[in-house]
Amino acid sequence: MVDEQCIGCAIARGLHRVPGGILRREGGFVLHALADPSPLRGWLVLTSERHARAWYDLPQDELAAIGPLAARVMAAQREALGAEHVYAFAIGDVLRHFHLHLVPRFAETPDRLRGRRCFEGQPEDMRPEPELAAAAAAVAAALRPTR
């Protein structure tokens, strides 16, 4: 199902621009940077390509795909960006697409933006869009298979 009024559908179809664009499509998910302003470079989101509100709405093949995919993305965030840790948040209150936030934490991340507090960033905390796009591109490059 595609809903023209749904931001998740628009992101998955490439109609709503996010910093760095769509980074990867795999296993029924799209990987992209956070669609809203972000206080942390490299904040990425795995979004289901179809409507599925929560984990329990995902079919078995997507459930089997998301864990390994998220682990690879988190490893790439650590490798490409030097993150010391990556948080994973699945909240599901707003969108009709399951989405897993993969949020890197850096040594210099202030305590007020660590853990779930990353969602509470203030306007002065927001990183410039070119920085967000560059971080997304770096993670995407780290995800490419080596030959």
C-alpha positions in Angstrom: 0.0 0.0 0.0 1.3 3.5 -0.9 -0.4 6.5 0.7 0.5 9.9 -0.9 -0.1 11.6 2.5 2.3 9.2 4.4 5.8 10.5 5.1 7.0 7.0 5.4 5.8 6.1 1.9 7.3 9.4 0.5 10.7 8.6 2.1 10.6 5.0 0.9 9.8 6.1 -2.7 12.4 8.9 -2.7 9.8 11.6 -2.9 10.7 13.2 0.4 14.3 14.4 0.5 16.5 13.4 3.5 20.1 14.3 4.0 22.1 11.9 1.8 19.0 10.4 0.2 18.2 6.7 0.4 21.4 4.9 1.4 20.3 1.3 0.9 17.3 -0.9 0.2 17.4 -4.4 1.6 15.0 -6.9 3.1 11.9 -4.7 2.8 13.6 -1.7 4.4 15.1 1.5 3.3 18.1 3.1 5.2 18.2 6.9 5.4 19.2 9.7 7.6 16.8 11.2 10.1 14.2 13.2 8.2 14.1 15.9 10.9 17.0 18.1 12.0 19.5 16.0 14.0 21.7 16.9 16.9 24.0 13.9 16.0 25.8 13.2 12.7 25.1 9.7 11.5 21.6 9.3 13.0 20.1 6.8 10.6 16.7 5.1 10.3 15.7 1.8 8.9 12.1 2.2 7.6 9.8 -0.5 6.3 9.0 0.0 2.7 5.3 -0.7 3.4 2.8 0.1 6.1 3.6 -1.9 9.3 3.2 0.0 12.5 5.4 -2.2 14.8 7.6 -5.3 15.0 4.5 -7.5 15.3 3.2 -6.2 12.0 6.3 -7.3 10.0 6.2 -10.5 8.0 8.7 -13.3 8.9 11.1 -12.5 6.1 11.4 -8.9 7.2 11.8 -9.9 10.8 14.6 -12.2 9.7 16.2 -9.4 7.7 16.1 -6.5 10.1 18.4 -7.8 12.9 21.4 -8.6 10.7 20.9 -5.5 8.6 20.7 -3.3 11.7 23.9 -4.9 13.1 25.7 -4.2 9.9 24.6 -0.6 9.8 25.6 -0.1 13.5 29.1 -1.6 12.8 29.4 0.7 9.8 28.5 3.7 11.9 31.2 2.8 14.4 33.7 2.1 11.6 33.0 5.1 9.3 32.2 7.7 12.0 34.2 6.6 15.0 31.1 6.2 17.1 31.8 4.5 20.4 28.3 3.1 20.7 25.0 3.0 18.7 21.6 3.1 20.2 18.6 1.4 18.6 15.1 2.8 19.3 11.8 1.6 17.9 9.0 3.8 19.2 6.2 3.6 16.6 3.9 6.4 17.8 3.7 8.6 14.7 4.4 6.8 11.4 2.5 4.0 9.7 5.9 2.5 8.8 8.0 0.5 11.3 11.2 2.4 11.8 14.3 1.7 13.8 16.4 4.7 14.8 20.1 3.9 14.9 21.7 6.7 16.8 25.5 6.9 17.2 27.1 8.1 20.4 30.5 9.7 20.2 33.0 10.4 23.0 32.2 14.1 22.6 28.4 13.6 22.7 27.2 15.7 25.7 25.4 13.9 28.4 22.2 15.8 27.7 22.1 14.1 24.2 23.0 10.5 25.3 20.5 7.7 25.3 16.9 8.6 24.8 17.7 12.2 25.4 19.0 12.4 21.8 15.3 13.1 20.9 15.4 16.2 23.1 18.0 18.2 21.1 17.4 21.9 21.0 17.7 24.1 17.9 21.2 25.1 18.8 22.2 21.4 18.9 21.2 20.6 15.3 24.0 19.8 13.0 24.3 21.4 9.5 22.6 19.4 6.7 25.9 19.0 4.7 27.5 17.4 7.8 24.5 15.0 8.1 24.6 14.1 4.4 28.4 13.5 4.6 28.0 11.2 7.6 25.2 9.3 5.9 27.4 8.9 2.8 30.3 7.7 4.8 28.2 5.0 6.5 26.7 4.0 3.1 30.3 3.6 1.7 31.3 1.4 4.7 28.3 -0.8 4.0 29.4 -1.5 0.4 31.0 -5.0 0.0 34.7 -5.0 -0.5 35.9 -6.7 -3.6 
